[in-house]
Amino acid sequence: MQRALVSEGCIHKSTRGSHEKWICPCGQHQAIVPNHKIVSPGVVNDTIKKLTCLQKGWLQ
Ligand SMILES: [Zn+2]
C-alpha cells in the first residue's frame, strides 16, 4: 500500500504509533494508513475515497 502511495506521488507526512499520515500530490487530501503489511479491504476503500484526486485503480 505504501509503495502504491509513493508511486502516485503521495508524501508521508508523519507517523503516530502504527498509523501513518499521507498527503496526496495536490495537497488537498490526506489519509491515515496503518503501517501493517496486510491492510483490510475496508481500509483500502476508505483510503481510495479519501485520496479522491488519484486516478481510479491506483490501489488494488
Ligand atoms: Zn488530492
N, CA, C, O and the ligand as a Tripos MOL2 file, in Angstrom:
@<TRIPOS>MOLECULE
protein
  241   239    61     0     0
PROTEIN
NO_CHARGES

@<TRIPOS>ATOM
      1 N           0.8280   -1.2100    0.0000 N.3       1 MET1
      2 CA          0.0000    0.0000    0.0000 C.3       1 MET1
      3 C           0.8650    1.2630    0.0000 C.2       1 MET1
      4 O           0.6190    2.1900   -0.7710 O.2       1 MET1
      5 N           1.8870    1.2910    0.8780 N.am      2 GLN2
      6 CA          2.7680    2.4490    0.9250 C.3       2 GLN2
      7 C           3.4970    2.6300   -0.4010 C.2       2 GLN2
      8 O           3.7430    3.7550   -0.8360 O.2       2 GLN2
      9 N           3.8420    1.5090   -1.0390 N.am      3 ARG3
     10 CA          4.5320    1.5860   -2.3220 C.3       3 ARG3
     11 C           3.6380    2.2440   -3.3720 C.2       3 ARG3
     12 O           4.0960    3.0570   -4.1750 O.2       3 ARG3
     13 N           2.3450    1.8760   -3.3500 N.am      4 ALA4
     14 CA          1.3900    2.4820   -4.2810 C.3       4 ALA4
     15 C           1.2490    3.9770   -4.0130 C.2       4 ALA4
     16 O           1.1550    4.7760   -4.9450 O.2       4 ALA4
     17 N           1.2340    4.3490   -2.7340 N.am      5 LEU5
     18 CA          1.1350    5.7650   -2.3780 C.3       5 LEU5
     19 C           2.3300    6.5390   -2.9230 C.2       5 LEU5
     20 O           2.1750    7.6160   -3.4990 O.2       5 LEU5
     21 N           3.5240    5.9800   -2.7360 N.am      6 VAL6
     22 CA          4.7380    6.6430   -3.2150 C.3       6 VAL6
     23 C           4.7050    6.7760   -4.7360 C.2       6 VAL6
     24 O           5.0390    7.8290   -5.2790 O.2       6 VAL6
     25 N           4.3000    5.7020   -5.4230 N.am      7 SER7
     26 CA          4.3400    5.7350   -6.8790 C.3       7 SER7
     27 C           3.2990    6.6970   -7.4420 C.2       7 SER7
     28 O           3.4110    7.1250   -8.5910 O.2       7 SER7
     29 N           2.2850    7.0430   -6.6420 N.am      8 GLU8
     30 CA          1.3070    8.0400   -7.0820 C.3       8 GLU8
     31 C           1.7410    9.4530   -6.7110 C.2       8 GLU8
     32 O           1.0490   10.4200   -7.0300 O.2       8 GLU8
     33 N           2.8760    9.5770   -6.0430 N.am      9 GLY9
     34 CA          3.3910   10.8980   -5.7110 C.3       9 GLY9
     35 C           2.9320   11.4130   -4.3670 C.2       9 GLY9
     36 O           3.0980   12.5950   -4.0640 O.2       9 GLY9
     37 N           2.3500   10.5300   -3.5460 N.am     10 CYS10
     38 CA          1.9150   10.9480   -2.2140 C.3      10 CYS10
     39 C           3.1230   11.0960   -1.2920 C.2      10 CYS10
     40 O           4.1720   10.4890   -1.5050 O.2      10 CYS10
     41 N           2.9420   11.9160   -0.2680 N.am     11 ILE11
     42 CA          4.0340   12.2080    0.6520 C.3      11 ILE11
     43 C           3.6890   11.6970    2.0430 C.2      11 ILE11
     44 O           2.6000   11.9460    2.5610 O.2      11 ILE11
     45 N           4.6350   10.9800    2.6340 N.am     12 HIS12
     46 CA          4.4850   10.5080    4.0070 C.3      12 HIS12
     47 C           4.7490   11.6640    4.9540 C.2      12 HIS12
     48 O           5.8780   12.1380    5.0830 O.2      12 HIS12
     49 N           3.6960   12.1050    5.6110 N.am     13 LYS13
     50 CA          3.7900   13.3150    6.4300 C.3      13 LYS13
     51 C           4.2900   12.9910    7.8430 C.2      13 LYS13
     52 O           5.2360   13.6090    8.3310 O.2      13 LYS13
     53 N           3.6510   12.0240    8.4850 N.am     14 SER14
     54 CA          4.0350   11.7170    9.8690 C.3      14 SER14
     55 C           3.5700   10.3280   10.2480 C.2      14 SER14
     56 O           2.7360    9.7250    9.5720 O.2      14 SER14
     57 N           4.1200    9.8340   11.3380 N.am     15 THR15
     58 CA          3.7240    8.5300   11.8660 C.3      15 THR15
     59 C           3.3110    8.6980   13.3150 C.2      15 THR15
     60 O           4.0020    9.3460   14.1010 O.2      15 THR15
     61 N           2.1780    8.1100   13.6570 N.am     16 ARG16
     62 CA          1.7600    8.0890   15.0510 C.3      16 ARG16
     63 C           1.4240    6.6490   15.4080 C.2      16 ARG16
     64 O           0.4420    6.0950   14.9130 O.2      16 ARG16
     65 N           2.2290    6.0470   16.2590 N.am     17 GLY17
     66 CA          2.0100    4.6430   16.5940 C.3      17 GLY17
     67 C           2.1300    3.7800   15.3550 C.2      17 GLY17
     68 O           3.1520    3.7920   14.6700 O.2      17 GLY17
     69 N           1.0800    3.0330   15.0770 N.am     18 SER18
     70 CA          1.1160    2.1380   13.9210 C.3      18 SER18
     71 C           0.3850    2.7340   12.7240 C.2      18 SER18
     72 O           0.0340    2.0180   11.7860 O.2      18 SER18
     73 N           0.1540    4.0440   12.7570 N.am     19 HIS19
     74 CA         -0.5470    4.6830   11.6490 C.3      19 HIS19
     75 C           0.2930    5.8040   11.0430 C.2      19 HIS19
     76 O           1.0010    6.5260   11.7440 O.2      19 HIS19
     77 N           0.1930    5.9250    9.7280 N.am     20 GLU20
     78 CA          0.9410    6.9470    9.0090 C.3      20 GLU20
     79 C          -0.0220    7.9180    8.3400 C.2      20 GLU20
     80 O          -1.0820    7.5290    7.8490 O.2      20 GLU20
     81 N           0.3630    9.1660    8.3300 N.am     21 LYS21
     82 CA         -0.4320   10.1700    7.6220 C.3      21 LYS21
     83 C           0.2140   10.4360    6.2680 C.2      21 LYS21
     84 O           1.4010   10.7490    6.1780 O.2      21 LYS21
     85 N          -0.5910   10.3040    5.2220 N.am     22 TRP22
     86 CA         -0.1180   10.5170    3.8580 C.3      22 TRP22
     87 C          -0.8930   11.6570    3.2180 C.2      22 TRP22
     88 O          -2.1040   11.7820    3.3960 O.2      22 TRP22
     89 N          -0.1840   12.4770    2.4780 N.am     23 ILE23
     90 CA         -0.7900   13.6060    1.7760 C.3      23 ILE23
     91 C          -0.6950   13.3410    0.2730 C.2      23 ILE23
     92 O           0.3400   12.8960   -0.2220 O.2      23 ILE23
     93 N          -1.7680   13.6150   -0.4380 N.am     24 CYS24
     94 CA         -1.7920   13.3840   -1.8830 C.3      24 CYS24
     95 C          -0.9780   14.4600   -2.6070 C.2      24 CYS24
     96 O          -0.6100   15.4680   -2.0040 O.2      24 CYS24
     97 N          -0.6950   14.2510   -3.8980 N.am     25 PRO25
     98 CA          0.1250   15.2150   -4.6500 C.3      25 PRO25
     99 C          -0.4870   16.6150   -4.7200 C.2      25 PRO25
    100 O           0.2510   17.5990   -4.7540 O.2      25 PRO25
    101 N          -1.8040   16.7250   -4.7420 N.am     26 CYS26
    102 CA         -2.4130   18.0550   -4.8510 C.3      26 CYS26
    103 C          -2.4460   18.7840   -3.5100 C.2      26 CYS26
    104 O          -2.6890   19.9900   -3.4650 O.2      26 CYS26
    105 N          -2.2010   18.0580   -2.4200 N.am     27 GLY27
    106 CA         -2.1330   18.6770   -1.1080 C.3      27 GLY27
    107 C          -3.4830   18.9260   -0.4610 C.2      27 GLY27
    108 O          -3.5340   19.4540    0.6500 O.2      27 GLY27
    109 N          -4.5680   18.5680   -1.1120 N.am     28 GLN28
    110 CA         -5.9130   18.8390   -0.5930 C.3      28 GLN28
    111 C          -6.4960   17.6520    0.1630 C.2      28 GLN28
    112 O          -7.4690   17.7970    0.9030 O.2      28 GLN28
    113 N          -5.9030   16.4890   -0.0230 N.am     29 HIS29
    114 CA         -6.4630   15.2830    0.5800 C.3      29 HIS29
    115 C          -5.4150   14.5870    1.4220 C.2      29 HIS29
    116 O          -4.2210   14.6300    1.1230 O.2      29 HIS29
    117 N          -5.8800   13.9460    2.4770 N.am     30 GLN30
    118 CA         -4.9610   13.1620    3.2870 C.3      30 GLN30
    119 C          -5.6570   11.9060    3.7900 C.2      30 GLN30
    120 O          -6.8830   11.8550    3.8830 O.2      30 GLN30
    121 N          -4.8690   10.9080    4.1090 N.am     31 ALA31
    122 CA         -5.4030    9.6510    4.6050 C.3      31 ALA31
    123 C          -4.5070    9.1110    5.6990 C.2      31 ALA31
    124 O          -3.2860    9.2560    5.6530 O.2      31 ALA31
    125 N          -5.1250    8.4940    6.6730 N.am     32 ILE32
    126 CA         -4.3850    7.8020    7.7310 C.3      32 ILE32
    127 C          -4.3420    6.3210    7.3510 C.2      32 ILE32
    128 O          -5.3790    5.6850    7.1610 O.2      32 ILE32
    129 N          -3.1390    5.7920    7.2460 N.am     33 VAL33
    130 CA         -2.9500    4.4360    6.7510 C.3      33 VAL33
    131 C          -2.1980    3.6210    7.8010 C.2      33 VAL33
    132 O          -1.1570    4.0590    8.2910 O.2      33 VAL33
    133 N          -2.7120    2.4450    8.1520 N.am     34 PRO34
    134 CA         -1.9800    1.5950    9.0890 C.3      34 PRO34
    135 C          -0.7280    1.0410    8.4260 C.2      34 PRO34
    136 O          -0.7660    0.6370    7.2630 O.2      34 PRO34
    137 N           0.3830    1.0190    9.1580 N.am     35 ASN35
    138 CA          1.6140    0.5200    8.5290 C.3      35 ASN35
    139 C           1.8290   -0.9590    8.8130 C.2      35 ASN35
    140 O           2.8890   -1.3730    9.2820 O.2      35 ASN35
    141 N           0.8020   -1.7410    8.5200 N.am     36 HIS36
    142 CA          0.9360   -3.1930    8.5350 C.3      36 HIS36
    143 C           1.1590   -3.6600    7.1080 C.2      36 HIS36
    144 O           0.9070   -2.9240    6.1540 O.2      36 HIS36
    145 N           1.6360   -4.8970    6.9710 N.am     37 LYS37
    146 CA          1.7830   -5.4830    5.6450 C.3      37 LYS37
    147 C           0.4070   -5.7550    5.0240 C.2      37 LYS37
    148 O           0.1680   -5.4720    3.8500 O.2      37 LYS37
    149 N          -0.4850   -6.3110    5.8460 N.am     38 ILE38
    150 CA         -1.8220   -6.6640    5.3700 C.3      38 ILE38
    151 C          -2.8040   -5.5830    5.8120 C.2      38 ILE38
    152 O          -2.9180   -5.2830    7.0000 O.2      38 ILE38
    153 N          -3.5010   -5.0120    4.8590 N.am     39 VAL39
    154 CA         -4.4750   -3.9710    5.1580 C.3      39 VAL39
    155 C          -5.8550   -4.4750    4.7480 C.2      39 VAL39
    156 O          -6.0110   -5.0510    3.6710 O.2      39 VAL39
    157 N          -6.8380   -4.2650    5.5860 N.am     40 SER40
    158 CA         -8.1800   -4.7890    5.3200 C.3      40 SER40
    159 C          -8.8220   -4.0550    4.1410 C.2      40 SER40
    160 O          -8.4900   -2.9020    3.8690 O.2      40 SER40
    161 N          -9.7520   -4.7350    3.4370 N.am     41 PRO41
    162 CA        -10.4280   -4.1150    2.2950 C.3      41 PRO41
    163 C         -11.1390   -2.8240    2.6790 C.2      41 PRO41
    164 O         -11.2180   -1.8970    1.8740 O.2      41 PRO41
    165 N         -11.6540   -2.7580    3.8990 N.am     42 GLY42
    166 CA        -12.3270   -1.5480    4.3470 C.3      42 GLY42
    167 C         -11.3810   -0.3620    4.3900 C.2      42 GLY42
    168 O         -11.7460    0.7520    4.0120 O.2      42 GLY42
    169 N         -10.1590   -0.6100    4.8540 N.am     43 VAL43
    170 CA         -9.1490    0.4540    4.9120 C.3      43 VAL43
    171 C          -8.7450    0.8700    3.5010 C.2      43 VAL43
    172 O          -8.5540    2.0540    3.2220 O.2      43 VAL43
    173 N          -8.6170   -0.1180    2.6150 N.am     44 VAL44
    174 CA         -8.2700    0.1770    1.2220 C.3      44 VAL44
    175 C          -9.3280    1.0840    0.6010 C.2      44 VAL44
    176 O          -8.9980    2.0980   -0.0130 O.2      44 VAL44
    177 N         -10.6060    0.7170    0.7630 N.am     45 ASN45
    178 CA        -11.7000    1.5180    0.2020 C.3      45 ASN45
    179 C         -11.7280    2.9100    0.7980 C.2      45 ASN45
    180 O         -11.9580    3.8920    0.0920 O.2      45 ASN45
    181 N         -11.4930    2.9940    2.1010 N.am     46 ASP46
    182 CA        -11.5090    4.2790    2.7820 C.3      46 ASP46
    183 C         -10.3880    5.1800    2.2700 C.2      46 ASP46
    184 O         -10.5790    6.3810    2.0810 O.2      46 ASP46
    185 N          -9.2120    4.5810    2.0480 N.am     47 THR47
    186 CA         -8.0680    5.3540    1.5530 C.3      47 THR47
    187 C          -8.3360    5.8660    0.1400 C.2      47 THR47
    188 O          -8.0220    7.0120   -0.1830 O.2      47 THR47
    189 N          -8.9220    5.0020   -0.7040 N.am     48 ILE48
    190 CA         -9.2570    5.4150   -2.0660 C.3      48 ILE48
    191 C         -10.2370    6.5780   -2.0290 C.2      48 ILE48
    192 O         -10.1130    7.5250   -2.8060 O.2      48 ILE48
    193 N         -11.2130    6.5080   -1.1240 N.am     49 LYS49
    194 CA        -12.2270    7.5440   -1.0080 C.3      49 LYS49
    195 C         -11.6090    8.8620   -0.5450 C.2      49 LYS49
    196 O         -11.9750    9.9340   -1.0260 O.2      49 LYS49
    197 N         -10.6590    8.7670    0.4030 N.am     50 LYS50
    198 CA        -10.0690    9.9860    0.9700 C.3      50 LYS50
    199 C          -9.1450   10.6630   -0.0340 C.2      50 LYS50
    200 O          -9.1330   11.8880   -0.1570 O.2      50 LYS50
    201 N          -8.3620    9.8410   -0.7590 N.am     51 LEU51
    202 CA         -7.4390   10.4080   -1.7530 C.3      51 LEU51
    203 C          -8.1490   10.3970   -3.1040 C.2      51 LEU51
    204 O          -7.7380    9.7150   -4.0430 O.2      51 LEU51
    205 N          -9.2110   11.1610   -3.1680 N.am     52 THR52
    206 CA        -10.1300   11.0910   -4.2980 C.3      52 THR52
    207 C          -9.5290   11.6520   -5.5870 C.2      52 THR52
    208 O         -10.0490   11.3800   -6.6690 O.2      52 THR52
    209 N          -8.4490   12.4260   -5.4960 N.am     53 CYS53
    210 CA         -7.8750   13.0280   -6.7020 C.3      53 CYS53
    211 C          -6.9990   12.0400   -7.4790 C.2      53 CYS53
    212 O          -6.6450   12.3040   -8.6280 O.2      53 CYS53
    213 N          -6.6470   10.9080   -6.8650 N.am     54 LEU54
    214 CA         -5.8120    9.9340   -7.5790 C.3      54 LEU54
    215 C          -6.6640    9.1830   -8.5960 C.2      54 LEU54
    216 O          -7.8700    9.0150   -8.4190 O.2      54 LEU54
    217 N          -6.0120    8.7400   -9.6580 N.am     55 GLN55
    218 CA         -6.7800    8.0760  -10.7160 C.3      55 GLN55
    219 C          -7.3240    6.7420  -10.2470 C.2      55 GLN55
    220 O          -6.7420    6.0810   -9.3860 O.2      55 GLN55
    221 N          -8.4430    6.3600  -10.8250 N.am     56 LYS56
    222 CA         -9.1020    5.1000  -10.4640 C.3      56 LYS56
    223 C          -8.1520    3.9170  -10.6470 C.2      56 LYS56
    224 O          -7.3920    3.8610  -11.6130 O.2      56 LYS56
    225 N          -8.2060    2.9790   -9.7110 N.am     57 GLY57
    226 CA         -7.4130    1.7690   -9.8360 C.3      57 GLY57
    227 C          -5.9780    1.8940   -9.3520 C.2      57 GLY57
    228 O          -5.1770    0.9770   -9.5350 O.2      57 GLY57
    229 N          -5.6430    3.0420   -8.7230 N.am     58 TRP58
    230 CA         -4.2470    3.2220   -8.2710 C.3      58 TRP58
    231 C          -3.9140    2.2430   -7.1590 C.2      58 TRP58
    232 O          -2.7640    1.8360   -6.9930 O.2      58 TRP58
    233 N          -4.9550    1.8640   -6.3850 N.am     59 LEU59
    234 CA         -4.7240    0.9350   -5.2820 C.3      59 LEU59
    235 C          -5.6610   -0.2590   -5.4570 C.2      59 LEU59
    236 O          -6.8820   -0.1100   -5.4790 O.2      59 LEU59
    237 N          -5.0770   -1.4210   -5.5780 N.am     60 GLN60
    238 CA         -5.9020   -2.6290   -5.8010 C.3      60 GLN60
    239 C          -6.1250   -3.3360   -4.4790 C.2      60 GLN60
    240 O          -6.7900   -4.3710   -4.4370 O.2      60 GLN60
    241 ZN         -5.6430   15.4110   -3.7870 Zn       61 ZN61
@<TRIPOS>BOND
     1     1     2 1
     2     2     3 1
     3     3     4 2
     4     3     5 am
     5     5     6 1
     6     6     7 1
     7     7     8 2
     8     7     9 am
     9     9    10 1
    10    10    11 1
    11    11    12 2
    12    11    13 am
    13    13    14 1
    14    14    15 1
    15    15    16 2
    16    15    17 am
    17    17    18 1
    18    18    19 1
    19    19    20 2
    20    19    21 am
    21    21    22 1
    22    22    23 1
    23    23    24 2
    24    23    25 am
    25    25    26 1
    26    26    27 1
    27    27    28 2
    28    27    29 am
    29    29    30 1
    30    30    31 1
    31    31    32 2
    32    31    33 am
    33    33    34 1
    34    34    35 1
    35    35    36 2
    36    35    37 am
    37    37    38 1
    38    38    39 1
    39    39    40 2
    40    39    41 am
    41    41    42 1
    42    42    43 1
    43    43    44 2
    44    43    45 am
    45    45    46 1
    46    46    47 1
    47    47    48 2
    48    47    49 am
    49    49    50 1
    50    50    51 1
    51    51    52 2
    52    51    53 am
    53    53    54 1
    54    54    55 1
    55    55    56 2
    56    55    57 am
    57    57    58 1
    58    58    59 1
    59    59    60 2
    60    59    61 am
    61    61    62 1
    62    62    63 1
    63    63    64 2
    64    63    65 am
    65    65    66 1
    66    66    67 1
    67    67    68 2
    68    67    69 am
    69    69    70 1
    70    70    71 1
    71    71    72 2
    72    71    73 am
    73    73    74 1
    74    74    75 1
    75    75    76 2
    76    75    77 am
    77    77    78 1
    78    78    79 1
    79    79    80 2
    80    79    81 am
    81    81    82 1
    82    82    83 1
    83    83    84 2
    84    83    85 am
    85    85    86 1
    86    86    87 1
    87    87    88 2
    88    87    89 am
    89    89    90 1
    90    90    91 1
    91    91    92 2
    92    91    93 am
    93    93    94 1
    94    94    95 1
    95    95    96 2
    96    95    97 am
    97    97    98 1
    98    98    99 1
    99    99   100 2
   100    99   101 am
   101   101   102 1
   102   102   103 1
   103   103   104 2
   104   103   105 am
   105   105   106 1
   106   106   107 1
   107   107   108 2
   108   107   109 am
   109   109   110 1
   110   110   111 1
   111   111   112 2
   112   111   113 am
   113   113   114 1
   114   114   115 1
   115   115   116 2
   116   115   117 am
   117   117   118 1
   118   118   119 1
   119   119   120 2
   120   119   121 am
   121   121   122 1
   122   122   123 1
   123   123   124 2
   124   123   125 am
   125   125   126 1
   126   126   127 1
   127   127   128 2
   128   127   129 am
   129   129   130 1
   130   130   131 1
   131   131   132 2
   132   131   133 am
   133   133   134 1
   134   134   135 1
   135   135   136 2
   136   135   137 am
   137   137   138 1
   138   138   139 1
   139   139   140 2
   140   139   141 am
   141   141   142 1
   142   142   143 1
   143   143   144 2
   144   143   145 am
   145   145   146 1
   146   146   147 1
   147   147   148 2
   148   147   149 am
   149   149   150 1
   150   150   151 1
   151   151   152 2
   152   151   153 am
   153   153   154 1
   154   154   155 1
   155   155   156 2
   156   155   157 am
   157   157   158 1
   158   158   159 1
   159   159   160 2
   160   159   161 am
   161   161   162 1
   162   162   163 1
   163   163   164 2
   164   163   165 am
   165   165   166 1
   166   166   167 1
   167   167   168 2
   168   167   169 am
   169   169   170 1
   170   170   171 1
   171   171   172 2
   172   171   173 am
   173   173   174 1
   174   174   175 1
   175   175   176 2
   176   175   177 am
   177   177   178 1
   178   178   179 1
   179   179   180 2
   180   179   181 am
   181   181   182 1
   182   182   183 1
   183   183   184 2
   184   183   185 am
   185   185   186 1
   186   186   187 1
   187   187   188 2
   188   187   189 am
   189   189   190 1
   190   190   191 1
   191   191   192 2
   192   191   193 am
   193   193   194 1
   194   194   195 1
   195   195   196 2
   196   195   197 am
   197   197   198 1
   198   198   199 1
   199   199   200 2
   200   199   201 am
   201   201   202 1
   202   202   203 1
   203   203   204 2
   204   203   205 am
   205   205   206 1
   206   206   207 1
   207   207   208 2
   208   207   209 am
   209   209   210 1
   210   210   211 1
   211   211   212 2
   212   211   213 am
   213   213   214 1
   214   214   215 1
   215   215   216 2
   216   215   217 am
   217   217   218 1
   218   218   219 1
   219   219   220 2
   220   219   221 am
   221   221   222 1
   222   222   223 1
   223   223   224 2
   224   223   225 am
   225   225   226 1
   226   226   227 1
   227   227   228 2
   228   227   229 am
   229   229   230 1
   230   230   231 1
   231   231   232 2
   232   231   233 am
   233   233   234 1
   234   234   235 1
   235   235   236 2
   236   235   237 am
   237   237   238 1
   238   238   239 1
   239   239   240 2
@<TRIPOS>SUBSTRUCTURE
     1 MET1         2 RESIDUE 1 A MET
     2 GLN2         6 RESIDUE 1 A GLN
     3 ARG3        10 RESIDUE 1 A ARG
     4 ALA4        14 RESIDUE 1 A ALA
     5 LEU5        18 RESIDUE 1 A LEU
     6 VAL6        22 RESIDUE 1 A VAL
     7 SER7        26 RESIDUE 1 A SER
     8 GLU8        30 RESIDUE 1 A GLU
     9 GLY9        34 RESIDUE 1 A GLY
    10 CYS10       38 RESIDUE 1 A CYS
    11 ILE11       42 RESIDUE 1 A ILE
    12 HIS12       46 RESIDUE 1 A HIS
    13 LYS13       50 RESIDUE 1 A LYS
    14 SER14       54 RESIDUE 1 A SER
    15 THR15       58 RESIDUE 1 A THR
    16 ARG16       62 RESIDUE 1 A ARG
    17 GLY17       66 RESIDUE 1 A GLY
    18 SER18       70 RESIDUE 1 A SER
    19 HIS19       74 RESIDUE 1 A HIS
    20 GLU20       78 RESIDUE 1 A GLU
    21 LYS21       82 RESIDUE 1 A LYS
    22 TRP22       86 RESIDUE 1 A TRP
    23 ILE23       90 RESIDUE 1 A ILE
    24 CYS24       94 RESIDUE 1 A CYS
    25 PRO25       98 RESIDUE 1 A PRO
    26 CYS26      102 RESIDUE 1 A CYS
    27 GLY27      106 RESIDUE 1 A GLY
    28 GLN28      110 RESIDUE 1 A GLN
    29 HIS29      114 RESIDUE 1 A HIS
    30 GLN30      118 RESIDUE 1 A GLN
    31 ALA31      122 RESIDUE 1 A ALA
    32 ILE32      126 RESIDUE 1 A ILE
    33 VAL33      130 RESIDUE 1 A VAL
    34 PRO34      134 RESIDUE 1 A PRO
    35 ASN35      138 RESIDUE 1 A ASN
    36 HIS36      142 RESIDUE 1 A HIS
    37 LYS37      146 RESIDUE 1 A LYS
    38 ILE38      150 RESIDUE 1 A ILE
    39 VAL39      154 RESIDUE 1 A VAL
    40 SER40      158 RESIDUE 1 A SER
    41 PRO41      162 RESIDUE 1 A PRO
    42 GLY42      166 RESIDUE 1 A GLY
    43 VAL43      170 RESIDUE 1 A VAL
    44 VAL44      174 RESIDUE 1 A VAL
    45 ASN45      178 RESIDUE 1 A ASN
    46 ASP46      182 RESIDUE 1 A ASP
    47 THR47      186 RESIDUE 1 A THR
    48 ILE48      190 RESIDUE 1 A ILE
    49 LYS49      194 RESIDUE 1 A LYS
    50 LYS50      198 RESIDUE 1 A LYS
    51 LEU51      202 RESIDUE 1 A LEU
    52 THR52      206 RESIDUE 1 A THR
    53 CYS53      210 RESIDUE 1 A CYS
    54 LEU54      214 RESIDUE 1 A LEU
    55 GLN55      218 RESIDUE 1 A GLN
    56 LYS56      222 RESIDUE 1 A LYS
    57 GLY57      226 RESIDUE 1 A GLY
    58 TRP58      230 RESIDUE 1 A TRP
    59 LEU59      234 RESIDUE 1 A LEU
    60 GLN60      238 RESIDUE 1 A GLN
    61 ZN61       241 GROUP 0 **** ****
